[in-house]
Amino acid sequence: MAYLLPRAILVLIAWALTCGLIRKFWPDADPVIFCVAGASWAGAGIAYFAYLRRLKRDIDDLSRRRYIHSAG
């Protein structure tokens, strides 16, 4: 959870910036546009979290194999 929360906040900040830019450059934008922007950032966040989880798992496996190999 400690590694998840800062990254979730970054995704929320990115979505807020995207919505701010949409509101600035397209003031009469339909609310569906904001939902699409939020969904795309949510998808990007899920992919990012999945990648980091897989990377952490691979690093843990590698260090575990190294430890077993050096101990044996």
PDB file with SEQRES, HELIX, SHEET and CRYST1 records, atoms N, CA, C and O in Angstrom:
SEQRES   1 A   72  MET ALA TYR LEU LEU PRO ARG ALA ILE LEU VAL LEU ILE          
SEQRES   2 A   72  ALA TRP ALA LEU THR CYS GLY LEU ILE ARG LYS PHE TRP          
SEQRES   3 A   72  PRO ASP ALA ASP PRO VAL ILE PHE CYS VAL ALA GLY ALA          
SEQRES   4 A   72  SER TRP ALA GLY ALA GLY ILE ALA TYR PHE ALA TYR LEU          
SEQRES   5 A   72  ARG ARG LEU LYS ARG ASP ILE ASP ASP LEU SER ARG ARG          
SEQRES   6 A   72  ARG TYR ILE HIS SER ALA GLY                                  
HELIX    1 AA1 LEU A    4  PHE A   25  1                                  22    
HELIX    2 AA2 PRO A   31  ALA A   71  1                                  41    
CRYST1    1.000    1.000    1.000  90.00  90.00  90.00 P 1           1          
ATOM      1  N   MET A   1       0.825  -1.199   0.000  1.00  0.00           N  
ATOM      2  CA  MET A   1       0.000   0.000   0.000  1.00  0.00           C  
ATOM      3  C   MET A   1       0.863   1.254   0.000  1.00  0.00           C  
ATOM      4  O   MET A   1       0.454   2.289  -0.526  1.00  0.00           O  
ATOM      5  N   ALA A   2       2.052   1.168   0.585  1.00  0.00           N  
ATOM      6  CA  ALA A   2       2.912   2.345   0.671  1.00  0.00           C  
ATOM      7  C   ALA A   2       3.379   2.807  -0.702  1.00  0.00           C  
ATOM      8  O   ALA A   2       3.566   4.005  -0.920  1.00  0.00           O  
ATOM      9  N   TYR A   3       3.569   1.878  -1.626  1.00  0.00           N  
ATOM     10  CA  TYR A   3       4.001   2.288  -2.954  1.00  0.00           C  
ATOM     11  C   TYR A   3       2.817   2.648  -3.842  1.00  0.00           C  
ATOM     12  O   TYR A   3       2.994   3.309  -4.865  1.00  0.00           O  
ATOM     13  N   LEU A   4       1.614   2.226  -3.468  1.00  0.00           N  
ATOM     14  CA  LEU A   4       0.440   2.457  -4.299  1.00  0.00           C  
ATOM     15  C   LEU A   4      -0.113   3.872  -4.150  1.00  0.00           C  
ATOM     16  O   LEU A   4      -0.490   4.496  -5.141  1.00  0.00           O  
ATOM     17  N   LEU A   5      -0.163   4.376  -2.935  1.00  0.00           N  
ATOM     18  CA  LEU A   5      -0.806   5.664  -2.675  1.00  0.00           C  
ATOM     19  C   LEU A   5      -0.141   6.839  -3.395  1.00  0.00           C  
ATOM     20  O   LEU A   5      -0.860   7.633  -4.003  1.00  0.00           O  
ATOM     21  N   PRO A   6       1.194   7.002  -3.366  1.00  0.00           N  
ATOM     22  CA  PRO A   6       1.779   8.141  -4.092  1.00  0.00           C  
ATOM     23  C   PRO A   6       1.522   8.080  -5.590  1.00  0.00           C  
ATOM     24  O   PRO A   6       1.335   9.115  -6.230  1.00  0.00           O  
ATOM     25  N   ARG A   7       1.511   6.884  -6.151  1.00  0.00           N  
ATOM     26  CA  ARG A   7       1.272   6.760  -7.585  1.00  0.00           C  
ATOM     27  C   ARG A   7      -0.191   7.024  -7.929  1.00  0.00           C  
ATOM     28  O   ARG A   7      -0.494   7.569  -8.990  1.00  0.00           O  
ATOM     29  N   ALA A   8      -1.083   6.643  -7.044  1.00  0.00           N  
ATOM     30  CA  ALA A   8      -2.501   6.949  -7.257  1.00  0.00           C  
ATOM     31  C   ALA A   8      -2.725   8.455  -7.210  1.00  0.00           C  
ATOM     32  O   ALA A   8      -3.519   8.989  -7.984  1.00  0.00           O  
ATOM     33  N   ILE A   9      -2.042   9.130  -6.321  1.00  0.00           N  
ATOM     34  CA  ILE A   9      -2.167  10.586  -6.246  1.00  0.00           C  
ATOM     35  C   ILE A   9      -1.627  11.232  -7.521  1.00  0.00           C  
ATOM     36  O   ILE A   9      -2.202  12.201  -8.015  1.00  0.00           O  
ATOM     37  N   LEU A  10      -0.527  10.701  -8.055  1.00  0.00           N  
ATOM     38  CA  LEU A  10       0.003  11.235  -9.315  1.00  0.00           C  
ATOM     39  C   LEU A  10      -0.989  11.064 -10.450  1.00  0.00           C  
ATOM     40  O   LEU A  10      -1.145  11.972 -11.268  1.00  0.00           O  
ATOM     41  N   VAL A  11      -1.659   9.930 -10.521  1.00  0.00           N  
ATOM     42  CA  VAL A  11      -2.660   9.706 -11.564  1.00  0.00           C  
ATOM     43  C   VAL A  11      -3.822  10.685 -11.397  1.00  0.00           C  
ATOM     44  O   VAL A  11      -4.319  11.227 -12.384  1.00  0.00           O  
ATOM     45  N   LEU A  12      -4.258  10.917 -10.163  1.00  0.00           N  
ATOM     46  CA  LEU A  12      -5.342  11.878  -9.922  1.00  0.00           C  
ATOM     47  C   LEU A  12      -4.930  13.299 -10.296  1.00  0.00           C  
ATOM     48  O   LEU A  12      -5.728  14.053 -10.853  1.00  0.00           O  
ATOM     49  N   ILE A  13      -3.690  13.663  -9.991  1.00  0.00           N  
ATOM     50  CA  ILE A  13      -3.203  14.994 -10.369  1.00  0.00           C  
ATOM     51  C   ILE A  13      -3.159  15.129 -11.887  1.00  0.00           C  
ATOM     52  O   ILE A  13      -3.542  16.165 -12.431  1.00  0.00           O  
ATOM     53  N   ALA A  14      -2.699  14.098 -12.564  1.00  0.00           N  
ATOM     54  CA  ALA A  14      -2.643  14.137 -14.031  1.00  0.00           C  
ATOM     55  C   ALA A  14      -4.046  14.268 -14.622  1.00  0.00           C  
ATOM     56  O   ALA A  14      -4.249  15.008 -15.585  1.00  0.00           O  
ATOM     57  N   TRP A  15      -5.013  13.550 -14.047  1.00  0.00           N  
ATOM     58  CA  TRP A  15      -6.386  13.651 -14.536  1.00  0.00           C  
ATOM     59  C   TRP A  15      -6.937  15.058 -14.285  1.00  0.00           C  
ATOM     60  O   TRP A  15      -7.627  15.617 -15.138  1.00  0.00           O  
ATOM     61  N   ALA A  16      -6.632  15.626 -13.120  1.00  0.00           N  
ATOM     62  CA  ALA A  16      -7.104  16.981 -12.819  1.00  0.00           C  
ATOM     63  C   ALA A  16      -6.486  18.004 -13.771  1.00  0.00           C  
ATOM     64  O   ALA A  16      -7.166  18.926 -14.220  1.00  0.00           O  
ATOM     65  N   LEU A  17      -5.203  17.842 -14.076  1.00  0.00           N  
ATOM     66  CA  LEU A  17      -4.565  18.747 -15.036  1.00  0.00           C  
ATOM     67  C   LEU A  17      -5.183  18.606 -16.428  1.00  0.00           C  
ATOM     68  O   LEU A  17      -5.393  19.597 -17.127  1.00  0.00           O  
ATOM     69  N   THR A  18      -5.464  17.382 -16.813  1.00  0.00           N  
ATOM     70  CA  THR A  18      -6.112  17.159 -18.107  1.00  0.00           C  
ATOM     71  C   THR A  18      -7.475  17.840 -18.147  1.00  0.00           C  
ATOM     72  O   THR A  18      -7.815  18.503 -19.127  1.00  0.00           O  
ATOM     73  N   CYS A  19      -8.252  17.674 -17.079  1.00  0.00           N  
ATOM     74  CA  CYS A  19      -9.568  18.317 -17.028  1.00  0.00           C  
ATOM     75  C   CYS A  19      -9.440  19.840 -17.023  1.00  0.00           C  
ATOM     76  O   CYS A  19     -10.241  20.534 -17.650  1.00  0.00           O  
ATOM     77  N   GLY A  20      -8.448  20.352 -16.327  1.00  0.00           N  
ATOM     78  CA  GLY A  20      -8.222  21.799 -16.324  1.00  0.00           C  
ATOM     79  C   GLY A  20      -7.877  22.333 -17.704  1.00  0.00           C  
ATOM     80  O   GLY A  20      -8.369  23.384 -18.114  1.00  0.00           O  
ATOM     81  N   LEU A  21      -7.029  21.601 -18.417  1.00  0.00           N  
ATOM     82  CA  LEU A  21      -6.682  22.020 -19.778  1.00  0.00           C  
ATOM     83  C   LEU A  21      -7.877  21.935 -20.712  1.00  0.00           C  
ATOM     84  O   LEU A  21      -8.070  22.807 -21.559  1.00  0.00           O  
ATOM     85  N   ILE A  22      -8.681  20.885 -20.562  1.00  0.00           N  
ATOM     86  CA  ILE A  22      -9.890  20.782 -21.390  1.00  0.00           C  
ATOM     87  C   ILE A  22     -10.811  21.961 -21.107  1.00  0.00           C  
ATOM     88  O   ILE A  22     -11.346  22.574 -22.031  1.00  0.00           O  
ATOM     89  N   ARG A  23     -10.995  22.277 -19.823  1.00  0.00           N  
ATOM     90  CA  ARG A  23     -11.886  23.377 -19.449  1.00  0.00           C  
ATOM     91  C   ARG A  23     -11.351  24.718 -19.953  1.00  0.00           C  
ATOM     92  O   ARG A  23     -12.134  25.591 -20.324  1.00  0.00           O  
ATOM     93  N   LYS A  24     -10.016  24.892 -19.970  1.00  0.00           N  
ATOM     94  CA  LYS A  24      -9.422  26.156 -20.414  1.00  0.00           C  
ATOM     95  C   LYS A  24      -9.544  26.336 -21.926  1.00  0.00           C  
ATOM     96  O   LYS A  24      -9.932  27.405 -22.398  1.00  0.00           O  
ATOM     97  N   PHE A  25      -9.212  25.292 -22.682  1.00  0.00           N  
ATOM     98  CA  PHE A  25      -9.184  25.416 -24.134  1.00  0.00           C  
ATOM     99  C   PHE A  25     -10.515  25.071 -24.804  1.00  0.00           C  
ATOM    100  O   PHE A  25     -10.716  25.377 -25.979  1.00  0.00           O  
ATOM    101  N   TRP A  26     -11.426  24.433 -24.058  1.00  0.00           N  
ATOM    102  CA  TRP A  26     -12.720  24.053 -24.611  1.00  0.00           C  
ATOM    103  C   TRP A  26     -13.771  24.241 -23.527  1.00  0.00           C  
ATOM    104  O   TRP A  26     -14.246  23.267 -22.943  1.00  0.00           O  
ATOM    105  N   PRO A  27     -14.143  25.516 -23.252  1.00  0.00           N  
ATOM    106  CA  PRO A  27     -15.022  25.830 -22.108  1.00  0.00           C  
ATOM    107  C   PRO A  27     -16.407  25.180 -22.165  1.00  0.00           C  
ATOM    108  O   PRO A  27     -16.999  24.905 -21.122  1.00  0.00           O  
ATOM    109  N   ASP A  28     -16.922  24.936 -23.352  1.00  0.00           N  
ATOM    110  CA  ASP A  28     -18.260  24.355 -23.449  1.00  0.00           C  
ATOM    111  C   ASP A  28     -18.202  22.852 -23.733  1.00  0.00           C  
ATOM    112  O   ASP A  28     -19.057  22.319 -24.440  1.00  0.00           O  
ATOM    113  N   ALA A  29     -17.200  22.173 -23.185  1.00  0.00           N  
ATOM    114  CA  ALA A  29     -17.032  20.736 -23.392  1.00  0.00           C  
ATOM    115  C   ALA A  29     -18.136  19.957 -22.692  1.00  0.00           C  
ATOM    116  O   ALA A  29     -18.602  20.327 -21.614  1.00  0.00           O  
ATOM    117  N   ASP A  30     -18.532  18.892 -23.322  1.00  0.00           N  
ATOM    118  CA  ASP A  30     -19.552  17.999 -22.779  1.00  0.00           C  
ATOM    119  C   ASP A  30     -18.967  17.219 -21.589  1.00  0.00           C  
ATOM    120  O   ASP A  30     -17.792  16.854 -21.624  1.00  0.00           O  
ATOM    121  N   PRO A  31     -19.743  16.962 -20.563  1.00  0.00           N  
ATOM    122  CA  PRO A  31     -19.230  16.191 -19.415  1.00  0.00           C  
ATOM    123  C   PRO A  31     -18.716  14.793 -19.782  1.00  0.00           C  
ATOM    124  O   PRO A  31     -17.905  14.219 -19.057  1.00  0.00           O  
ATOM    125  N   VAL A  32     -19.184  14.258 -20.891  1.00  0.00           N  
ATOM    126  CA  VAL A  32     -18.707  12.942 -21.337  1.00  0.00           C  
ATOM    127  C   VAL A  32     -17.209  12.990 -21.629  1.00  0.00           C  
ATOM    128  O   VAL A  32     -16.500  12.006 -21.419  1.00  0.00           O  
ATOM    129  N   ILE A  33     -16.732  14.129 -22.111  1.00  0.00           N  
ATOM    130  CA  ILE A  33     -15.305  14.290 -22.399  1.00  0.00           C  
ATOM    131  C   ILE A  33     -14.490  14.094 -21.121  1.00  0.00           C  
ATOM    132  O   ILE A  33     -13.434  13.462 -21.150  1.00  0.00           O  
ATOM    133  N   PHE A  34     -14.975  14.630 -20.004  1.00  0.00           N  
ATOM    134  CA  PHE A  34     -14.262  14.492 -18.740  1.00  0.00           C  
ATOM    135  C   PHE A  34     -14.287  13.040 -18.253  1.00  0.00           C  
ATOM    136  O   PHE A  34     -13.322  12.557 -17.660  1.00  0.00           O  
ATOM    137  N   CYS A  35     -15.389  12.363 -18.507  1.00  0.00           N  
ATOM    138  CA  CYS A  35     -15.468  10.936 -18.152  1.00  0.00           C  
ATOM    139  C   CYS A  35     -14.498  10.116 -18.987  1.00  0.00           C  
ATOM    140  O   CYS A  35     -13.853   9.201 -18.475  1.00  0.00           O  
ATOM    141  N   VAL A  36     -14.393  10.440 -20.273  1.00  0.00           N  
ATOM    142  CA  VAL A  36     -13.454   9.727 -21.144  1.00  0.00           C  
ATOM    143  C   VAL A  36     -12.016   9.993 -20.697  1.00  0.00           C  
ATOM    144  O   VAL A  36     -11.188   9.082 -20.672  1.00  0.00           O  
ATOM    145  N   ALA A  37     -11.728  11.242 -20.346  1.00  0.00           N  
ATOM    146  CA  ALA A  37     -10.382  11.565 -19.852  1.00  0.00           C  
ATOM    147  C   ALA A  37     -10.089  10.805 -18.562  1.00  0.00           C  
ATOM    148  O   ALA A  37      -8.992  10.275 -18.386  1.00  0.00           O  
ATOM    149  N   GLY A  38     -11.061  10.753 -17.667  1.00  0.00           N  
ATOM    150  CA  GLY A  38     -10.879  10.013 -16.419  1.00  0.00           C  
ATOM    151  C   GLY A  38     -10.695   8.522 -16.651  1.00  0.00           C  
ATOM    152  O   GLY A  38      -9.863   7.885 -16.005  1.00  0.00           O  
ATOM    153  N   ALA A  39     -11.472   7.966 -17.575  1.00  0.00           N  
ATOM    154  CA  ALA A  39     -11.352   6.533 -17.877  1.00  0.00           C  
ATOM    155  C   ALA A  39      -9.993   6.219 -18.496  1.00  0.00           C  
ATOM    156  O   ALA A  39      -9.396   5.186 -18.194  1.00  0.00           O  
ATOM    157  N   SER A  40      -9.505   7.104 -19.357  1.00  0.00           N  
ATOM    158  CA  SER A  40      -8.198   6.848 -19.974  1.00  0.00           C  
ATOM    159  C   SER A  40      -7.084   6.941 -18.943  1.00  0.00           C  
ATOM    160  O   SER A  40      -6.142   6.150 -18.983  1.00  0.00           O  
ATOM    161  N   TRP A  41      -7.176   7.901 -18.011  1.00  0.00           N  
ATOM    162  CA  TRP A  41      -6.171   7.987 -16.952  1.00  0.00           C  
ATOM    163  C   TRP A  41      -6.275   6.808 -15.993  1.00  0.00           C  
ATOM    164  O   TRP A  41      -5.261   6.331 -15.484  1.00  0.00           O  
ATOM    165  N   ALA A  42      -7.492   6.336 -15.742  1.00  0.00           N  
ATOM    166  CA  ALA A  42      -7.659   5.153 -14.887  1.00  0.00           C  
ATOM    167  C   ALA A  42      -7.029   3.933 -15.547  1.00  0.00           C  
ATOM    168  O   ALA A  42      -6.355   3.142 -14.886  1.00  0.00           O  
ATOM    169  N   GLY A  43      -7.247   3.779 -16.849  1.00  0.00           N  
ATOM    170  CA  GLY A  43      -6.619   2.670 -17.582  1.00  0.00           C  
ATOM    171  C   GLY A  43      -5.106   2.762 -17.567  1.00  0.00           C  
ATOM    172  O   GLY A  43      -4.416   1.758 -17.389  1.00  0.00           O  
ATOM    173  N   ALA A  44      -4.594   3.964 -17.755  1.00  0.00           N  
ATOM    174  CA  ALA A  44      -3.144   4.153 -17.713  1.00  0.00           C  
ATOM    175  C   ALA A  44      -2.610   3.865 -16.310  1.00  0.00           C  
ATOM    176  O   ALA A  44      -1.535   3.282 -16.166  1.00  0.00           O  
ATOM    177  N   GLY A  45      -3.338   4.260 -15.292  1.00  0.00           N  
ATOM    178  CA  GLY A  45      -2.924   3.995 -13.919  1.00  0.00           C  
ATOM    179  C   GLY A  45      -2.908   2.509 -13.605  1.00  0.00           C  
ATOM    180  O   GLY A  45      -1.986   2.022 -12.951  1.00  0.00           O  
ATOM    181  N   ILE A  46      -3.916   1.787 -14.063  1.00  0.00           N  
ATOM    182  CA  ILE A  46      -3.965   0.339 -13.840  1.00  0.00           C  
ATOM    183  C   ILE A  46      -2.803  -0.346 -14.547  1.00  0.00           C  
ATOM    184  O   ILE A  46      -2.159  -1.226 -13.976  1.00  0.00           O  
ATOM    185  N   ALA A  47      -2.534   0.047 -15.772  1.00  0.00           N  
ATOM    186  CA  ALA A  47      -1.406  -0.542 -16.507  1.00  0.00           C  
ATOM    187  C   ALA A  47      -0.084  -0.228 -15.813  1.00  0.00           C  
ATOM    188  O   ALA A  47       0.795  -1.086 -15.732  1.00  0.00           O  
ATOM    189  N   TYR A  48       0.057   0.986 -15.318  1.00  0.00           N  
ATOM    190  CA  TYR A  48       1.274   1.398 -14.620  1.00  0.00           C  
ATOM    191  C   TYR A  48       1.459   0.597 -13.331  1.00  0.00           C  
ATOM    192  O   TYR A  48       2.556   0.115 -13.049  1.00  0.00           O  
ATOM    193  N   PHE A  49       0.380   0.456 -12.547  1.00  0.00           N  
ATOM    194  CA  PHE A  49       0.462  -0.304 -11.307  1.00  0.00           C  
ATOM    195  C   PHE A  49       0.763  -1.770 -11.578  1.00  0.00           C  
ATOM    196  O   PHE A  49       1.544  -2.387 -10.853  1.00  0.00           O  
ATOM    197  N   ALA A  50       0.152  -2.332 -12.613  1.00  0.00           N  
ATOM    198  CA  ALA A  50       0.411  -3.736 -12.956  1.00  0.00           C  
ATOM    199  C   ALA A  50       1.863  -3.929 -13.365  1.00  0.00           C  
ATOM    200  O   ALA A  50       2.497  -4.910 -12.974  1.00  0.00           O  
ATOM    201  N   TYR A  51       2.387  -3.002 -14.144  1.00  0.00           N  
ATOM    202  CA  TYR A  51       3.793  -3.094 -14.552  1.00  0.00           C  
ATOM    203  C   TYR A  51       4.717  -3.021 -13.345  1.00  0.00           C  
ATOM    204  O   TYR A  51       5.654  -3.813 -13.241  1.00  0.00           O  
ATOM    205  N   LEU A  52       4.472  -2.083 -12.427  1.00  0.00           N  
ATOM    206  CA  LEU A  52       5.318  -1.951 -11.245  1.00  0.00           C  
ATOM    207  C   LEU A  52       5.228  -3.184 -10.347  1.00  0.00           C  
ATOM    208  O   LEU A  52       6.228  -3.604  -9.765  1.00  0.00           O  
ATOM    209  N   ARG A  53       4.046  -3.756 -10.234  1.00  0.00           N  
ATOM    210  CA  ARG A  53       3.888  -4.961  -9.424  1.00  0.00           C  
ATOM    211  C   ARG A  53       4.676  -6.115 -10.029  1.00  0.00           C  
ATOM    212  O   ARG A  53       5.354  -6.857  -9.318  1.00  0.00           O  
ATOM    213  N   ARG A  54       4.581  -6.257 -11.339  1.00  0.00           N  
ATOM    214  CA  ARG A  54       5.326  -7.321 -12.016  1.00  0.00           C  
ATOM    215  C   ARG A  54       6.835  -7.097 -11.896  1.00  0.00           C  
ATOM    216  O   ARG A  54       7.590  -8.044 -11.677  1.00  0.00           O  
ATOM    217  N   LEU A  55       7.266  -5.859 -12.038  1.00  0.00           N  
ATOM    218  CA  LEU A  55       8.681  -5.535 -11.911  1.00  0.00           C  
ATOM    219  C   LEU A  55       9.193  -5.836 -10.505  1.00  0.00           C  
ATOM    220  O   LEU A  55      10.278  -6.394 -10.345  1.00  0.00           O  
ATOM    221  N   LYS A  56       8.419  -5.469  -9.490  1.00  0.00           N  
ATOM    222  CA  LYS A  56       8.800  -5.755  -8.102  1.00  0.00           C  
ATOM    223  C   LYS A  56       8.862  -7.265  -7.863  1.00  0.00           C  
ATOM    224  O   LYS A  56       9.778  -7.748  -7.198  1.00  0.00           O  
ATOM    225  N   ARG A  57       7.904  -8.004  -8.397  1.00  0.00           N  
ATOM    226  CA  ARG A  57       7.905  -9.456  -8.242  1.00  0.00           C  
ATOM    227  C   ARG A  57       9.124 -10.076  -8.904  1.00  0.00           C  
ATOM    228  O   ARG A  57       9.740 -10.982  -8.345  1.00  0.00           O  
ATOM    229  N   ASP A  58       9.477  -9.597 -10.090  1.00  0.00           N  
ATOM    230  CA  ASP A  58      10.653 -10.120 -10.793  1.00  0.00           C  
ATOM    231  C   ASP A  58      11.946  -9.811 -10.032  1.00  0.00           C  
ATOM    232  O   ASP A  58      12.847 -10.648  -9.972  1.00  0.00           O  
ATOM    233  N   ILE A  59      12.035  -8.622  -9.456  1.00  0.00           N  
ATOM    234  CA  ILE A  59      13.220  -8.260  -8.675  1.00  0.00           C  
ATOM    235  C   ILE A  59      13.309  -9.136  -7.429  1.00  0.00           C  
ATOM    236  O   ILE A  59      14.392  -9.600  -7.072  1.00  0.00           O  
ATOM    237  N   ASP A  60      12.179  -9.365  -6.767  1.00  0.00           N  
ATOM    238  CA  ASP A  60      12.181 -10.232  -5.585  1.00  0.00           C  
ATOM    239  C   ASP A  60      12.583 -11.662  -5.954  1.00  0.00           C  
ATOM    240  O   ASP A  60      13.345 -12.296  -5.224  1.00  0.00           O  
ATOM    241  N   ASP A  61      12.079 -12.173  -7.077  1.00  0.00           N  
ATOM    242  CA  ASP A  61      12.456 -13.520  -7.530  1.00  0.00           C  
ATOM    243  C   ASP A  61      13.945 -13.602  -7.828  1.00  0.00           C  
ATOM    244  O   ASP A  61      14.598 -14.583  -7.474  1.00  0.00           O  
ATOM    245  N   LEU A  62      14.476 -12.591  -8.470  1.00  0.00           N  
ATOM    246  CA  LEU A  62      15.899 -12.582  -8.804  1.00  0.00           C  
ATOM    247  C   LEU A  62      16.761 -12.556  -7.542  1.00  0.00           C  
ATOM    248  O   LEU A  62      17.746 -13.289  -7.450  1.00  0.00           O  
ATOM    249  N   SER A  63      16.401 -11.723  -6.577  1.00  0.00           N  
ATOM    250  CA  SER A  63      17.186 -11.669  -5.347  1.00  0.00           C  
ATOM    251  C   SER A  63      17.060 -12.970  -4.556  1.00  0.00           C  
ATOM    252  O   SER A  63      18.024 -13.407  -3.927  1.00  0.00           O  
ATOM    253  N   ARG A  64      15.885 -13.589  -4.583  1.00  0.00           N  
ATOM    254  CA  ARG A  64      15.699 -14.862  -3.901  1.00  0.00           C  
ATOM    255  C   ARG A  64      16.556 -15.945  -4.559  1.00  0.00           C  
ATOM    256  O   ARG A  64      17.180 -16.741  -3.858  1.00  0.00           O  
ATOM    257  N   ARG A  65      16.596 -15.986  -5.883  1.00  0.00           N  
ATOM    258  CA  ARG A  65      17.420 -16.969  -6.592  1.00  0.00           C  
ATOM    259  C   ARG A  65      18.900 -16.745  -6.317  1.00  0.00           C  
ATOM    260  O   ARG A  65      19.664 -17.697  -6.156  1.00  0.00           O  
ATOM    261  N   ARG A  66      19.293 -15.486  -6.265  1.00  0.00           N  
ATOM    262  CA  ARG A  66      20.689 -15.161  -5.976  1.00  0.00           C  
ATOM    263  C   ARG A  66      21.081 -15.631  -4.585  1.00  0.00           C  
ATOM    264  O   ARG A  66      22.172 -16.162  -4.379  1.00  0.00           O  
ATOM    265  N   TYR A  67      20.167 -15.426  -3.626  1.00  0.00           N  
ATOM    266  CA  TYR A  67      20.419 -15.839  -2.247  1.00  0.00           C  
ATOM    267  C   TYR A  67      20.521 -17.353  -2.152  1.00  0.00           C  
ATOM    268  O   TYR A  67      21.417 -17.868  -1.483  1.00  0.00           O  
ATOM    269  N   ILE A  68      19.616 -18.080  -2.811  1.00  0.00           N  
ATOM    270  CA  ILE A  68      19.631 -19.537  -2.781  1.00  0.00           C  
ATOM    271  C   ILE A  68      20.909 -20.059  -3.465  1.00  0.00           C  
ATOM    272  O   ILE A  68      21.542 -21.006  -2.997  1.00  0.00           O  
ATOM    273  N   HIS A  69      21.258 -19.424  -4.563  1.00  0.00           N  
ATOM    274  CA  HIS A  69      22.441 -19.867  -5.307  1.00  0.00           C  
ATOM    275  C   HIS A  69      23.718 -19.627  -4.488  1.00  0.00           C  
ATOM    276  O   HIS A  69      24.615 -20.470  -4.486  1.00  0.00           O  
ATOM    277  N   SER A  70      23.803 -18.498  -3.802  1.00  0.00           N  
ATOM    278  CA  SER A  70      25.011 -18.199  -3.020  1.00  0.00           C  
ATOM    279  C   SER A  70      25.054 -19.044  -1.724  1.00  0.00           C  
ATOM    280  O   SER A  70      26.136 -19.354  -1.225  1.00  0.00           O  
ATOM    281  N   ALA A  71      23.885 -19.411  -1.189  1.00  0.00           N  
ATOM    282  CA  ALA A  71      23.850 -20.218   0.029  1.00  0.00           C  
ATOM    283  C   ALA A  71      24.126 -21.696  -0.265  1.00  0.00           C  
ATOM    284  O   ALA A  71      24.629 -22.414   0.600  1.00  0.00           O  
ATOM    285  N   GLY A  72      23.805 -22.148  -1.465  1.00  0.00           N  
ATOM    286  CA  GLY A  72      23.920 -23.567  -1.800  1.00  0.00           C  
ATOM    287  C   GLY A  72      25.198 -23.882  -2.398  1.00  0.00           C  
ATOM    288  O   GLY A  72      25.453 -25.038  -2.738  1.00  0.00           O  
TER     289      GLY A  72                                                      
END                                                                             
